[in-house]
Amino acid sequence: MYLQLKDPDKSKHDSIPVIFKFYFPYERLDIFFLDWKSNGRYWSGNVLIPANLMPGSISYYIPNYDASTIIFNTQLSSESQLNVTSLEADLFGPIFESLFQIPPKFIYNERVIQFGWNITIKDTPNGLSHGFIVVRGNLDHSYYNFTIIVKKISGDRFVGDYLITMDISYGLMGCASQEYEIMNVYLEDTQGLFTRHKQISDF
């Protein structure tokens, strides 16, 4: 981005901030600094814009250009507007495309029952960044936390399978029977869009 204003005062503005207002995945302000280019008498710098935004104009303003002036993009000409076009606008975080229970398996030499879920996570526009899943036992209220990161997924960050397995020990006399349920899921993509789910499956 470069910015050229009439009669710029270099001595006061070797570097100026430009504040952009984005609304997705949440409303936030991002500040970028433009540096003075004496050969062309303008300010220039890089601006990072989130991927897959909704089409439209991006709001920005230049604070404290002088002691009493704030310049808003709406005060400038159409050539100074930052307009976004998007072929694949995205407003949602990653989703569970499928969820299958893994039947219990007895590992007798270790006195362990192993079971879990195979989950397909999908986010085609931006790709999964990270997340977590919380499983709870409904009888003893024990909690099990599973962190989801891309390197643990079979596939890629856009569509991948994530395997959750639990090993429950049992004694010589067996163990009490209880159900296990997925209590909480949080999934976030690479642009900060996220989804939350509560109590979606039990065993």
Residue pairs with C-beta under 8 A, 6 or more apart in sequence:
1 18
1 32
1 34
1 44
1 45
1 46
1 47
1 82
2 34
2 37
2 42
2 43
2 44
2 45
3 16
3 18
3 34
3 42
3 43
3 44
3 62
4 40
4 41
4 42
4 43
5 65
8 36
8 41
8 42
8 43
9 66
10 36
10 38
10 41
12 66
13 36
13 43
13 65
14 35
14 36
15 33
15 34
15 35
15 36
15 43
16 33
16 34
16 43
16 62
16 65
17 31
17 32
17 33
17 34
17 62
17 63
17 64
18 31
18 32
18 33
18 34
18 45
18 47
18 60
18 61
18 62
19 29
19 30
19 31
19 60
19 61
19 62
19 63
20 29
20 30
20 31
20 32
20 47
20 49
20 58
20 59
20 60
21 27
21 28
21 29
21 58
21 59
21 60
22 28
22 29
22 30
22 49
22 50
22 53
22 58
24 50
24 53
24 54
24 91
24 193
25 93
25 191
25 192
25 193
25 194
26 192
30 48
32 45
32 46
32 47
32 48
33 45
34 43
34 44
34 45
35 43
35 44
35 45
36 42
36 43
37 43
37 44
49 58
49 82
49 84
50 191
50 192
51 90
51 125
51 126
51 190
51 191
52 86
52 88
52 89
52 90
52 125
52 126
52 191
53 84
53 86
53 89
54 84
54 86
54 89
54 91
55 84
55 85
55 86
55 89
56 83
56 84
57 73
57 81
57 82
57 83
57 84
58 73
58 82
58 83
58 84
59 72
59 73
59 74
60 72
60 73
60 82
61 70
61 71
61 72
61 73
62 70
62 71
63 70
64 70
65 71
73 80
73 81
73 82
88 124
88 125
89 125
90 125
90 126
90 189
90 191
90 193
91 193
92 193
92 195
93 123
93 187
93 188
93 189
93 193
93 194
93 195
94 121
94 122
94 123
94 128
94 131
94 187
94 188
94 189
94 194
94 195
95 121
95 122
95 123
95 187
95 195
96 119
96 120
96 121
96 122
96 185
96 197
96 200
97 120
97 121
97 122
97 159
98 119
98 120
99 117
99 118
99 119
99 120
99 200
99 201
100 117
100 118
100 119
101 115
101 116
101 117
101 201
101 203
102 115
102 116
102 117
102 118
102 163
102 165
103 115
104 113
104 114
104 115
105 113
105 114
105 115
106 112
106 113
106 114
107 113
107 114
107 167
110 167
111 169
111 170
111 171
112 167
112 168
112 169
112 170
113 167
113 168
113 170
113 175
114 165
114 166
114 167
114 168
115 165
115 166
115 168
115 180
115 203
116 163
116 164
116 165
116 166
117 163
117 164
117 182
117 201
118 161
118 162
118 163
118 164
119 133
119 161
119 162
119 163
119 164
120 159
120 160
120 161
120 162
121 128
121 131
121 148
121 153
121 159
121 160
121 161
121 162
121 187
122 158
122 159
123 157
123 158
123 187
123 189
124 158
124 159
125 189
126 189
126 190
126 191
126 193
127 150
127 156
127 157
127 158
127 189
127 190
128 148
128 150
128 153
128 157
128 158
128 160
128 187
128 188
128 189
128 190
129 150
129 157
129 188
129 189
129 190
130 147
130 148
130 149
130 150
130 188
131 147
131 148
131 185
131 186
131 187
131 188
131 194
132 145
132 146
132 147
132 148
132 184
132 185
132 186
133 145
133 146
133 148
133 164
133 182
133 184
133 185
134 143
134 144
134 145
134 146
134 182
134 183
134 184
134 185
135 143
135 144
135 146
135 164
135 166
135 180
135 181
135 182
135 183
136 142
136 143
136 144
136 180
136 181
136 183
137 143
137 178
137 179
137 180
138 178
138 179
138 180
138 181
138 202
139 176
139 177
139 178
139 179
140 178
143 183
144 166
144 180
146 164
148 162
148 187
150 156
150 157
150 160
152 162
153 160
153 161
153 162
154 160
154 161
154 162
154 163
155 161
157 190
166 180
168 175
169 175
179 202
179 203
180 202
180 203
181 199
181 201
181 202
181 203
182 197
182 199
182 200
182 201
182 202
183 198
183 199
184 196
184 197
184 198
184 199
185 195
185 196
185 197
185 198
185 200
186 194
186 195
186 196
187 194
187 195
188 194
